[in-house]
Amino acid sequence: MQLPEVAPIIGDEEFQKAIPAISAEDDPELDRPLESMAEFEKRQAAEATKKPGDAAVTSTIEAQPPEVGGVPVPALADGDSVEVIGDAPITDTELAAPLPPLENFNVEPVVFAEAEDADANRAVAYTVQVNGLAPADDSTDVDLADLFGDLSALYGGDGKADNAAMVRARLSADGELMQRVLASEGYYDAVVATRIERTPQPADSGNGKAGAARGAASGEANRGNRGPIVAVIDVTPGKRYTFSDIVINAAATVPPGLINDNFPLAIGEPIVAQRVQGAEAAIALKLPEEGYPFAKVGQRDILLDGATGDAVYTLPVEIGKRSRFGGIETKGDLAFDAEHVEVLSRFKRGDLYDSRKVDDLRQALVATGLFSSIAAEPQATGESAGDDTEYVTMLVTQDAGPPRTLAASAGYGTGEGIRLEGSWTHRNLFPPEGALIGRAVIGTQEQGIGATFRRSNAGKRDRTFELVAEATRSNYNAFEALTGRVGFRVSRDSTPIWQKKLTYAYGAELIATSEDDYDFDLGRRNRDFYTILGLTGQVGIDRTDSLLDPTKGFRVTTLVQPEGSLAGRFSPYGRLRIDASGYYPVTDSIVLAGRVRVGSILGAARERLAPSRRFYAGGGGSVRGYGYQELGPKDPNNDPIGGRSVNEAAFEARYRFGNFGIVGFVDAGQVYRGSTPTFSNLRFGAGLGARYYTNFGPMRLDIATPIGRKPGEALVAVYVSIGQAF
């Protein structure tokens, strides 16, 4: 590739004319020959040995400039071709002092205040020492030493650090922490000083020259090992400030003393940050509960008098307009409309605004399980509600979540076998809150499928309506059955999110079942078909502190089921059952729990009852130590046949440590042929259980053995499930 020719900016002829000519005539030094190295060194030596007043030499040198190769050296800027540098005077006497003898020379290294140790990056041990905190600690309601220790970086390091620099950093942070801790209790003038001390290293046991030699040899190796570091914090608390006046700038409220009566600070008490913040939070909480949804607590001002230790506290409060509930509006990704939100609310138009009722509505919305997020906030309308109040609109912002859920559970019990249950739920297939649930059970002794339509909050808060259809096959020692069931139920039940003190349920069901039973007249098992129409009524009282893992309180549930057989002539009878349980916390980690159950069937002989409608006892939710349905009357094959009455009792001692627990238990119970439980011939079981506590309830493993075991009864029974036994 050939580059194009470019014309020069300045031609050669013009360039040569611009440079002036230089010749030996103009500067004779250009033709002078260079001085040889020998001549140069000789001249330098003469310069060095020259003495002041040596006129001949000086004159000669000055008269004859030095030459290099016979050519004189050009003059310097000042016109001199030779510079004369004399000896500098000695001003430091130590420089002229004789050296000390070698044997008297001190070889100990100099230690500077902020010197870096040779082992600066080696792990070091330290201790913490706090001085002067006791006077302030004794004057406060909190333990300042413990509070500081809980937050301290030094104490948090457990006396170990990677290097000394880390100890200094922790000490600096703890000094600032101590200042804040003292200020939080009213000690605003506190002075906190920090320093690092080193404990002395034990002296070498050697002596004389041998000891000195060992010390010199090991000096570098032991450098930095001068004993543990002590991080010292010196505290001077100073005076503690107290309130000399409290001023709250707010408009008049209804009632008039609403703010002052709910503000816990008083003149004369010390300034404690936690109490100040708590007092302001109390006002911010109380005003919205009493009809002021838009109240705002402003920025406090505390004026300190350093001379007297007095403080003037001023707090501005904007109370806003006193309001009443108006309408309900909703926006966002809706799961249901504003009309259904109104069903969930516990307030009506015209009620004085109360933030607790808004929180209750928010919790009810969360309990539906239909939202990813939900918010309920008051919106001013400016519409007068009379009595110097205004209506507010509750704006509910919805963000609907995934409506479908898959769930599964598993359990095992001796006599009951393995039981797996799975379900599919669409929680809002028929809005509002109309759910469709598909259910399947697979087990060694039970299989079944079912479908349930359930509408929650059906026309009223906390009321549930259900339609159920299911088919099951059961194969137990007591009976083998093929059963179809349809029914409806209206209830007010507790859930893990929303536990209720009073629950109820009522409904009806139609059951068609083919079951086998032992016929004592024929001496064999005989299959029969039963058609049963029944009603259900249930009332429960729950005063416990948890649905799945109660630690205190009691529960009582009563179940009444009038039923009748439709095979042949109508044969009515009634089932009655009462369950009660109580819980008592001995300590924070030990709970005593007990339960009783009494049941009776009135109006029909045992032989006219379908085997699945009789009472049984034994198993994980009944009397542990025995197989499922194992207690009570038996046929000649030693299989249970059920009875018309039952009584059970259980006692547990539950010990929890962290997420684990141990349970010791004793159960008792029996089933009787007659309709009245006689509490005789009770059978007992005892055992131990293990618990693993999760956020949805405890997982349970119980191992029990029957007391007074009879032939055919297992030595050990095992039960695995979710939730406490009761």
N, C-alpha and C positions, 0 to 999 in steps of 0.2 A: 504494500500500500504506500503510495507516494503522497506526502503531505503537500499542500499548496504553498507556493512561495508567498512570503509576507514582507512587505516593504519595511526597511528599518525606520525607526522613529527619528534617529540622528545619523547622518551619514558619517563615514570615516574621516573625511576631510574636515568636516565641521567639528568633530570630536577632537582631532589633533590640534586644531586652532584654539580650542577652549582650554587646553592644558598648557600652562606656562613651561618654558624650557628651563631645565636645571643643569648647570655645568659646574666644573671644578672652579671656574673663575668666580661664579656666584657664591659657592660654599667650598672653601679649600679643604674642609674636614672630610669631604666625600672621598678625596684621593689619599687621605692619610692611611698608612697601613695599620692593621690591628696589632695591639700589644700582645706579646707572648705571655703564656701562663706563668712562666718563671719570673718575667719582669713584673707581672701583676702581683704575685705573691711577695716578691721582694719589696715592692712599694708598700704593700699592706703591712708588712712587718715593720718597716721604718715608721709608718704612721702610728703603729701601736706602741713603739718604744720611745717615741718623741716625748720630751718633757716640756712643761711650760717654761718659757724664757729661752728655749733653744732657738735662738734667732736664725742661726745659719741653716739649720734643718728646715725650720718653718719657712724661712725666706726661700729656700731652695724649692720646697714643695709648692709654695704659693707661686713662685716665679716660674716653675716648670710644671705645668699640668701633667698629670699622668698620661702615659701613652700605652696603647695596646698595638703591638706590632709596628711600633714606630709612629702610630697615629695618635695625636692627643685626644683624650676623652672629652666630649662636649661638656660645657658648663651646665650646672643644675639650674633650676628655675630662679634661684636667688642670685645667680651669677657666679657662685663658687663651684669649682670642679671637685673639691674635697670637703667632706663633712667631718668635723672633729667631735667625737662623743666621749665625754669624760666619765669617770667612775661615779655612780650614784652613791650618795651618803647612806650609811647603815643607820636606820632609825629604830630597828627592833634589836634590843640587846640579846634576846634569846638566840638570834642568828649567830652572834659572835661568841656565845657561851660554849665551853668545851663539852663534848659528849660525855654522858655518865658511863661508868664502867658497865660492861655487859651483864655482870652478875647481879647488879642492882636494878636492872631495867624491869619495870612493872609490865607484865604481859596480860593483866586483866582487861578484858574488852570494855569499852565505854558503853554504857546503857543509856540511851536517850529516852525521854518521856514517851514519845510516840513511835518508838522503833518497831520495825517489823521483825518478829521472831523468825528464826530459821525454820521453826516448825509451825509457821502461821497457818498452814493448810491442814494441820493435823488435828483430829478431834480433841476437844478439851472438855474437862469437867468444870462445873461451876456450882456455887450455892447462891442463894438469894437472901439478902438481909434488908428488912424494912425497919427503919427507925422513926420514932415520933408519931406513929399513927394512933397509938392507944388512946390519947385524950379525945380525939375526934370519934373514934370507934365507940367509946363509952357513952358518948352523948347522943347517939343515933339509935333508931329502932332496928336498923338493919346491921348486919355484921359486915363492916367495911372490909375487914381483912379477908373474909370468905368471898365477898363480891369481887375484890381485886384478884384473889387467887383463881377464881373461876375464869376470869377474862385475861389473865396475865400471859404474855408470850414467854416470859422466863419460866414460870411454873409449868406452862404447857410443854416446854422442851424437856422436862424431867431431868434437869441438871446436866444436859449434854448438848454440845453444839459442834458444828464442823470446824469452826475456828474461832479465834478471839473476836474477829470482826463481826461475826454473827451474834456473839454475846453482847457486844456494844450496840448493835442494831436493836436487839430485843430490849435492852435496858433503856434505850432512848424511847422506844414505843411504850414501854411500861411507865416511864416518867410522865408521858402525856396522858396515859390511861389513869394514873393516880390523880392527876390534876382534874380530870373529868369526873372521877368518882367522888372526890371531895366537893366539887362544885355542885354535883347532883344532890348533895345534902346541905347546901347552903354555905359551904366554905369557899367563897369566891376569892378570898385573899390568900389562899394557901400557897406556900412556896415549896416546890419539890426540886431537890437536887439529886443528881445521880453521879456515881463514880464507880470505878473498878479498882479493887484491891487484889493483891496477890499474897497468899500465905507464904511465909519463908520456906525455902527448901532445907531439909535437915542437913547439918554440917557434915563434911566428910570425916569418917572415923580415923583416917590416916593422920600421921604427924611427921614433922621433919621434912627432910628432902624427899623421902620416898612418897610421903603423902602429897607434897607439892607437885611431884612429878606425875602422880596419878591424876591430880586435879587438872594439871595442864593438859594431859593427854585426853581426858574426858570432857574438858570444858566445852568444846564445840558440840559434842554429842548431846550433852545435857542442856544445851542452850534452849531456853523457853520452858524448861521443866522447873519452874520456881514454885510449884505447889498449885493447888486448885485456885481458880479465879473466884472472887467474891463480888457479886453484883450488888451494890449498896444503893438503896433509895432512902434519902433523908427527907422527912416530911415535917414541915412547920405549918399546922392547920390554920393558924390565925383565928380571927373571930368568925362566929357563925351568924349569918344574917337572918332576921325575923321580920315578919310582916308588921308594919306599923299602920298601914291603911290598905283597904281593899276597895277598889272602885270598879263597878260594872256599869258601863255606859250602854243602856238598852232602853227601848221604849216600854211603856206600860204593857203588862201582860194580863191575861184572864186565866186563872185568878191572879191578883196583884203580886203575891209573893212566890210566883212560880219559879223564878230564877234563884232568888236568895234562899228559898227553902230547900233547894236541891243543889246548892253550891257548898261543898263540905269544907272549904278553907276558912280559917278564922284568924283575926288579928292576934298577934302575939306568938303564933306558932312559927317554927323555923321554915325556911324555904326548902322544900323537898321536891325535886323535879317530878318524881313519880306521882305525888299527890297533886301537884299543879296540873299535870297532864290529865290525871284522872278526873279532877274537878271540871276541867274544860270539856272532857268527853262526856261527863254526866249531863252537862247543859246541852251539848249537841245531841244527846240521845233523848233527853226528857222533853224538850220543846216539840219535836215532831210527834211524840206520843200524846201530846196535849193539844193538837190542832194547829201546829205551826210547821208545815212541811218544808218551808223554804228558809228556815232559820239557819244562820251562819255565825260561827264563832270566829272573831277576827284575831289579829296578831296581838299577843299580850305585850305589855311594856312593864318592866320592873326597874324602878329607879332606886339605886343603892346609895346609901350615905356611909362612906367609909369611916367617918369619924364616930358615928353612933352605932353602926351595924344595923340600922333600920332600912326597910325596903317598902316602897309604895308600889302596889300591884294594880295595874289598870288593864281591863279587858273590855274591848268593844264587842257588842253582840247585836247583829241584825236579826230581829225576830220574824220579819216578813209578815204577810197577811194571814190572819187566822182563817182556816179553811174547813170545808166539809166535802165529803165524797160526792162526786157527781156521777158521770157516766164512765164507761170502760171502752177504750179503743185498742185495737191491736194492729200491728204491722209486721212485715218481715216475711220469712218463709213459714207460712201458717200450717200448724197441725190441726187446729180447729178455730172457730170464729169467736168473736167477742161475747156472744150469747152464752157459750159454754164456759168462758172465763168467768162470767158472772155467776154461774152455778158453783164454781169452785171458791168464790170469795165469801168471806164471812161478814161483809158489810153491805149496806144498802144506801141508796141515794139519800142524802140528808144527814147521815151519821157524821159526827165530828171526826175529822181526820185523825188517824192513829197509825203510826208507822208499824206497830206490832201486827196489825191486821194486814198490812202490805207484805210484811215478812212472811206471815202465814200463807198468804196467797202465793207468794213466790215458792215456798216449800211445797205447796200442793201442786203447783205446775211442774216442779222438778219430780215429784213422786209419780207423775204419770209415765215417766220414762220415755217421753216422745220428743225431747228436745236435746239438741247439742248445747244450746245456751238459751237462757231466758232472762228477761229483765222486766221489772215493773216499777215505773216512776211516775210521780204526780206531775201534771202539767197545768199551769195556771190558765184560767179561762176569763177572769175578770167579771164573771157573772155573779151577781149578788145572791147570797143565800139567806139574807136577813141576819139580824143579831150581829151586825158588823162583821160578817164572815162572807167568804166567797166559795163557789164550787171549784173543785179541781177534778180534772179528768185523769183517770189512771190509764197510762199508756203502756201496754204490754208488747214488748218487742220479742218476737218468736224467731227461733232458728231451729226448724224441725230436724231431728236426727234420723238415723236409719231406723225404719219401723220394724224390721225383721230381726228375730233372735233365734239362735240355735242354743239349746241347753242340754246338759246331760248330767246324770248322777249315777252313782254305783254304791252298792252295799252288799254286805255278806252277814249271814247269821246262821248259827247251827240250827238245823231243822228247817230253815227258810231258804238256804242255799244262796247262790249268787243272784243278784237282781240288778239289771241295768235298765235305766229309764232315759229316754230322749224325747225332746219336744221341739217343734217348730212353731214360732209365734209371729203373726203379723199384728202388731199392737194397735193399728189404726186402719184396718181394712175397711171398716164401716164407720167413718167419722160421725160424731166425735167419740173417740176412745172405744170404738167397736173392734174387738180383737177376735181373731180366729186362731185356735190353738190345735195343732195336731200332736198326738201323744202316742208313744209306743213303749211297751215293756217287754223286755226279753230276760228271762231268768230260768234257772234250773227247775223251778216249780211254779212259775207264773209267766204267762205270755198274754199280751193284749194290745189292742189298738183303740183309740178314741178320738173324738173331736169335740171341741168346746167353743161355743160362741159366748163371749164375755163382754159386757159393756160396763166400764168403770164410771163412777160418778154419774150413775143413771138417773138423771132428773134431779139429783140431790147429791151434795158433797158426801163422799165416802160410801155411797151405796153402790153395790155391785149386783148386776143381774147376769145369771149364767144359764145356758142351755147345754146339756151334756148328752152325748150318745157314745156308748162304748161297748166293746165285746171283749171278754176275757176267758182264759182257760186257766184253771187252778188245779194243781195236783199236790195235795198235802196228805199227810198221814190221816188227818181228821176227815177229809172228804176230797172228792174229785168233782169239778164242776165246769160246765160250759154255760156262761152267763151273758145275757144281753141286758143293757140298762139304758133308760132314757129318763131325764128328769130336769127340773129347773130349781134354781136356788137364788134367793135374794139375801144378801149378807152385808154386814159391816165388819170387816176383818182387819186385823193388824197386818202390817208388812214390815220388813226390816227397815224401811225408810220412815214409815209412819206407824208407830206403835200406838194403839188406842187403849184407853182404860176400860171402855165398855164396848163389847162386841155382841153381835147377834146374827142369827141366820134362821131362815125358814124356807120351806120348799116342799116339793113332792117328787116322787119317783115311781116308775113302773119297772119292775124287775121280772124277767123271764129266765129261769135257770133250770138246767138239768143236772141233778146232783145224786151221788150215791151215798147211802147211809146203811149202817148195820141194822138189820132186822132181827131182833132177838127172837121173834116167833118163828122165823124161817131159819135162823142160825147162820145167816150169810149176809153179805152186803147186797143191797138192792137199790137200783136207780129209780128215781122218781122225778117228775117235772112239777115245778112250782111257779105260780104266777102271783106276784106280790105287789100290792099297791100300798105305798106308805107316805106319810107326812113326816116332816122334820122340823123341830124347833130347838134352837140352841141359844143360850145366853152365857156370856163370859165376862168376868171381871179380872182385869190385869193391872196390878199395882207394882210390877217389877220394873227394873231399870234397863232391861234388855230382852228382846224377843228370843234370840238364839243362845245367849249366854248370860242369864240373869245372875246377879250376885246379892240382891236384897229384894224384899217385898214378897208378895204372894199372888197366886192365881186360883180362880175357882171357875169351873165350866160345868154347866148342866145341860144334858142332852135328853130330849124327849122325842120318841119316834113311835107314834101310833101307826100300826101296820095291820094288814089283813091279807089272808090267802084267798085268791079268787078261784082256786081249783075246787070244784064241787060247790058246796055251800060256803058263804063268806064266813071266815073265822077271824075275828079281830083279836088283836093282842097289843100290848104296849111294851116298848123297850125304854128303860130309864137308866141313865148313867151319870154319875157325879165324879169329877176329877178335881183334886185340890193339890197344890204344891206350895211350898214356902222356902225362902232362902235367907240365910243369916250370915253376914260377913263377920267372922271372928277377928281377922286382921285384914290388911290390904291384900294378902296373898292366900288366905284360907277362908273358904266358904263352906258352911254346912247347909245341905239341901235335903228336903224330904218331900214325899208325895204319897197320896192315898187315892184309891179308886174303888168305888162301890157301884155295882150294876145289878139290875133285876129285870126279868121278863115276866109280865103278868098277863093272864088271860088265856094261855094256851099250854097244852102239854108239850113236853120236849119233842115227842115223836111227830107232832104236827108242825113243827118248825123246820124250815129249810136248814140244813147243817151250816150254811154260810151265815145265817142270821142268829145263831146261838153265840153264847159267850165262851171265850177261850182264854187261857193264860199261859205264859211262858214265851221267852224270846227276848230280843234286845230292847224292845219298848215295853216290856212287861216284867216278868220275873227272870232275871238273868241267871245263868247256870243250867237252864233247861232249854230244850229245843222249842221251836216255834209251835205254839198251841199244844204243848205236851202235857200240861197239867189238867187235872179234872177226871171225870168218869172215863173209863176205858171199855172197849169191847173185848171179847175173848182173845183177840189177836194183839191185845195191849196197844191198840190204836185209840187216840182220843176221840170222843164222840160229842164233846161240848156239853154245856149245861145252861140253866136258866138264871143263874146268879154268879157273881164273881166278886172277890175282894182282893186288892193288892196293896202293898206298901213298899216303900223303898227309902233308904237313907244313904246319903253320900257325903264324904268329906273331900273337898276339892282343894288341891294345893297347886297354885300357879307360880311359875318362875319364868319370866320373860315370855317367850312365845310357846312355852311348853308347860305341861301340867301333869299331875299324877292324881288319880282318884281312887279312893277305897270305898267299897259299897257293900251293902247287905240288902237283899230283896226278899220279899215274902209274898205269897198269894195262894189262892185256891179257887177252883170252880166247883159249883154244887149243882145237883140235879134239880133241887127245888128252887122256887122263885125268891127265897129269902136267904141271903148269905149268912151262914152260921159262925163264921170266923174260926171254925174248927179245922183240925187236920192241915194246918198251914204248912206249906213247903218253903224252905229257905234256900237261898243261894248267896254266895259271897265271892268277891273277886277284886281285881285291880284293873284300873284303866289308865290309858295314856291319852293325852290331848295335845294336839298341835293347833294353836290359835292362828287363824287367818283373818283377813279383813271382812270376810263374809260369814264367819262363824267357826267354831272349833271342829276339827276332824277328830273322830272318836274311834278308839280301839279298846274294847273291853274283853277281858278274859275272866271267866267265872266258873265255879264248880258247884254242883248241888251239895247241900248239907244233908246227910242221911241218904246217900244215893241208893236207889233201888235197881234191881236187875233191868237191863235194857236202857238205862239212862247213861248218857255220855259222862266220862270223867271230867272233861273240860269243854266248855262252850265258848265260842269266839264270835264277837260282833264288831263289824266295821261300818261306820256311817258318818254323816255330817250332822253336827249339832249335838248338844248334850242329850243324855237319855231322857231328861225331863227338865 
